[in-house]
Amino acid sequence: MAATFEEKCQQYFGTTDFYEVLGLSKDASAKAIKKAYHKLSLLVHPDRVDQHHKEVATEKFKVLGRIHSVLQDKDKRKIYDDSGDFDEEGDVAFNWKEYWLSMFKPISLSDIKKHEQEYIGSETEKRDIKRAYEGSKGKMDDILEMVPFSNCESEPRIIEIVREMVDNGEVEEYERFFNENKTQKLRRKRKWEKEGKLTEQIDMEEIEKEIQARKMKHAAVFADMISNIEKKYVHKKARKSIEDGTKKKRTTRQK
């Protein structure tokens, strides 16, 4: 049985509350909602991940798009605020990428890198780590899946952040998080390294495709340029031949 929308919210963002997903209060303005949606959607955008994580990223992206489509509509938002209800079946086949592009400029690699730098170490990241830790009850596999830009190399830093939260009484201490089985850690690391190598291979293939595409584009531009030069040259040559022929006729008549 397919997961409900609320189940997906809980699975990917650790809460079913639309405002909590966006990190906003219930009285947030339409402008704040759009800004939060844009910022968070960049973190989970399918174009930023490798092929193996694209399915999860796409689902997260869809969830965010759906949440924004409810909260940005005055009538839908009022119904949600009053009762928590929304159209569960609506927009099932909706193209959320096109929806996103209708409001924001196309995403680029520099955009992703910029947001990654701003996100890591921020309060937003800490909030996401806390939410993922509580939602998964300390399961590191799920935490790394839920927290943007995280991987096996992030584990020591995440553990340190959560330890501070536990010491401050913000969250409950889960034994399996702080004393995880070594075999589980090793399995996750090997999987991550394997996916990393595959990603590099995919990236190289994409780079090669891009180079070929640019070559084709440049070849087409060059061909057009040559064609224009030829047309111009042939036109001038033909015109010169006509002029020379006319001059010869005039000279013959004068004789």
Secondary structure, 3 states (H helix, E strand, C coil): CCCCHHHHHHHHHCCCCHHHHHCCCCCCCHHHHHHHHHHHHHHCCHHHCCHHHHHHHHHHHHHHHHHHHHHCCHHHHHHHHHHCCCCCCCCCCCCHHHHHHCCCCCCCHHHHHHHHHHHCCCHHHHHHHHHHHHHHCCCHHHHHHHCCCCCHHHHHHHHHHHHHHHHCCCCCCCHHHHCCCHHHHHHHHHHHHHHHHHHHHHHHHHHHHHHHHHHHHHHHHHHHHHHHHHHHHHHHHHHHHHHHHHHHHHHHHHC
